[in-house]
């Protein structure tokens, strides 16, 4: 490494960024799994699923 002027880079420590408070109320389910609409853009939904991919890097 010295001959090629390479320097090791130390890994950073894990930092918790979530401040979860389980005593807060859960948001109501306004959609109720009813996805049938009579016009476009009446109901919107999203997904925040995180997938761990082992071979990404």
C-alpha positions as CSV (number, residue, x, y, z in Angstrom):
1,X,0.0,0.0,0.0
2,X,2.9,2.3,0.8
3,X,4.4,1.9,-2.7
4,X,1.1,2.8,-4.3
5,X,0.4,5.7,-1.9
6,X,-2.8,4.0,-0.7
7,X,-4.3,4.9,2.7
8,X,-6.8,2.7,4.6
9,X,-10.1,4.4,5.4
10,X,-11.6,3.5,8.8
11,X,-15.3,2.6,8.9
12,X,-17.6,5.1,10.6
13,X,-19.5,4.3,13.8
14,X,-23.2,3.5,13.5
15,X,-25.4,6.5,14.5
16,X,-29.0,6.1,15.5
17,X,-31.2,8.6,13.7
18,X,-34.7,7.4,14.5
19,X,-36.4,8.9,17.5
20,X,-39.3,6.5,17.9
21,X,-42.0,7.2,20.5
22,X,-44.4,4.2,20.8
23,X,-46.8,6.1,23.0
24,X,-47.9,8.3,20.1
25,X,-51.2,7.4,18.4
26,X,-51.2,5.4,15.2
27,X,-52.6,7.2,12.2
28,X,-56.1,6.0,11.1
29,X,-56.5,3.8,8.1
30,X,-58.6,6.1,5.9
31,X,-58.3,3.9,2.8
32,X,-59.4,0.6,4.5
33,X,-58.0,-1.5,1.6
34,X,-60.8,-0.2,-0.7
35,X,-58.9,0.7,-3.9
36,X,-62.0,1.1,-6.1
37,X,-62.5,4.6,-7.4
38,X,-64.8,6.3,-10.0
39,X,-62.2,8.8,-11.2
40,X,-58.4,8.9,-11.5
41,X,-56.3,10.6,-8.7
42,X,-58.9,10.0,-6.0
43,X,-56.9,7.7,-3.8
44,X,-53.1,7.5,-3.5
45,X,-51.0,4.9,-1.7
46,X,-47.3,4.5,-1.0
47,X,-44.9,1.8,0.2
48,X,-41.9,2.3,2.5
49,X,-40.6,-1.2,2.4
50,X,-36.9,-1.4,2.6
51,X,-35.2,-4.4,0.9
52,X,-31.8,-5.5,2.0
53,X,-29.8,-6.6,-1.1
54,X,-26.7,-8.5,-0.2
55,X,-24.9,-8.0,-3.5
56,X,-25.5,-4.3,-4.1
57,X,-22.0,-3.1,-3.5
